[in-house]
Amino acid sequence: MQSDEEITEYLTQALMDDDPRVLGIALGYLAKARGIADLAEKTGLNRESLYKTLSGKTQPKWSTINRIIKALNIRIQAVT
């Protein structure tokens, strides 16, 4: 995934999934591409917590997902 359009489509599909862990996995893929250490610094979360949250093995809290989204400079927009 290189373009903003590809990232947008990828995250849109993750958000449409009924399993909230899918969004965490999708964000994890983007986070790894951009650097977990940088993300840890921007979110104030340690790397271990980030890996756990983004692994898909747990249901992440919205507050944590929101911190990650903001740190990745991603904007979620509702469309009707």
Secondary structure in CASP SS format (residue, H / E / C, confidence):
PFRMAT SS
TARGET T0000
AUTHOR 0000-0000-0000
METHOD secondary structure of the structure
MODEL  1
M C 1.00
Q C 1.00
S C 1.00
D H 1.00
E H 1.00
E H 1.00
I H 1.00
T H 1.00
E H 1.00
Y H 1.00
L H 1.00
T H 1.00
Q H 1.00
A H 1.00
L H 1.00
M H 1.00
D C 1.00
D C 1.00
D C 1.00
P C 1.00
R H 1.00
V H 1.00
L H 1.00
G H 1.00
I H 1.00
A H 1.00
L H 1.00
G H 1.00
Y H 1.00
L H 1.00
A H 1.00
K H 1.00
A H 1.00
R H 1.00
G C 1.00
I H 1.00
A H 1.00
D H 1.00
L H 1.00
A H 1.00
E H 1.00
K H 1.00
T H 1.00
G C 1.00
L C 1.00
N C 1.00
R H 1.00
E H 1.00
S H 1.00
L H 1.00
Y H 1.00
K H 1.00
T H 1.00
L C 1.00
S C 1.00
G C 1.00
K C 1.00
T C 1.00
Q C 1.00
P C 1.00
K C 1.00
W H 1.00
S H 1.00
T H 1.00
I H 1.00
N H 1.00
R H 1.00
I H 1.00
I H 1.00
K H 1.00
A H 1.00
L C 1.00
N C 1.00
I C 1.00
R C 1.00
I C 1.00
Q C 1.00
A C 1.00
V C 1.00
T C 1.00
END
